[in-house]
Each structure stands twice: as C-alpha cells, then as structure tokens.
C-alpha cells in the first residue's frame, strides 16, 4: 500500500467515522455514509495533507475531472496530482 493510498484511506475513514480497516478500495463514499458536506471536508483534508489543489467543484461534482466514484478512484486521482506536483 502506497503512502498516498494509506493517507487517503485514513482521511476517508475519519470522515466516515470508521476504522481504517473498515474502508476498502472498491467502496463508494455513499457506501461509507459520506454525504456532500463530508466529501467537501474530505477534499479539503486531502489538499492539506498532500499540499495539492484538487480540481473539484462541489456545486457541480458531475462536471469535475476529479474522479470520486470509489475510494480507489480517489486514490488514483490524488496519486496523479501528487506526481504532477513533483515533476
């Protein structure tokens, strides 16, 4: 498990008020009981943790290029943003 994956799962687990081991990559935020406000708070936490800017519009999430379809998709998107930042 990468450091990015571990941290993203920790942030999502905290937002869902779950233990880290209760969060799996194939789950959606909805599966975990995270609503739109929780999603926005998760995005802020991810931005802060990785010092990145997430291209996400909370008012129009369906138009966002940031994939929030599953925990795995979020991890991949964050890994991509972190990689872009370091290059």
N, C-alpha and C positions, 0 to 999 in steps of 0.2 A: 504494500500500500504506500503510495507516494505521500509526501508531507502535505501537498495540496489537498489530496483526497481526504486525508485524516482531518485536516483543519476544517474543510468544508463540511464534513460529516459532523464534527463537533459543533459547529455553528448551527447547523440544521437541527441537530438533536436538542441543543439548548433552546432553540426557538419553539420546538415541538414539545418541550418538557419531557424528553425521553432520554434513556441511557444511550450512549453511542452505539452499543451493540444491538440496539433495537432499530437502528436505521440501516436499511440495505440500499444498494445502488439502484435496484430496479423499482423502488418505490417513488411515487409522485409526492409532491408537497401536500396535495389533497389527501393522499393516503395517510400522511403523518399528522393530519389535522391542522396544517398551517394555512391560515387564510391570507387574504391580500395584504393586510397590515403586517402579518408575520413575514410574508415574502419580502416586503419592503425593508423591514428590520433586518432580515437575513442578508439582503443585498448590501445594506449599509455595513453590516458586520464583516462581510466578505471583502468589501472595498477597504475597510480599515485594516483588516488582518493582513491583506496582501499588498496594500498601498497601490491599488489599481482603481480605475474608473470603469464601472460596469455599464455598458450601453443598454440600459433598461428604462423604459418609460412606464411607470406604474399606472398612468392614466390610460395607456394603450398597450397592455402587455402582449397582445396578439401581434402587434407590429414590431416588437422588439427583436433584435438579432441575437439576443442572449437567450439561449435555449433553457427553459425551465421545466421541460416535460418530465424529467426524472432527476433523481439525485445524481445518477451517472452523467446525465447531460450537463448538469450544473458543474460538476467536477471537471468535465472536458472543457467547458467554456472558460472556467476560471484558469485551468492549466494553459489554455491558449492565450488568455490575456496576460498571464504572468510571463509566458515565453516571449510575447511581443514586447513586453516592458524591458526584458533583459537583453534584447537584441539591438 
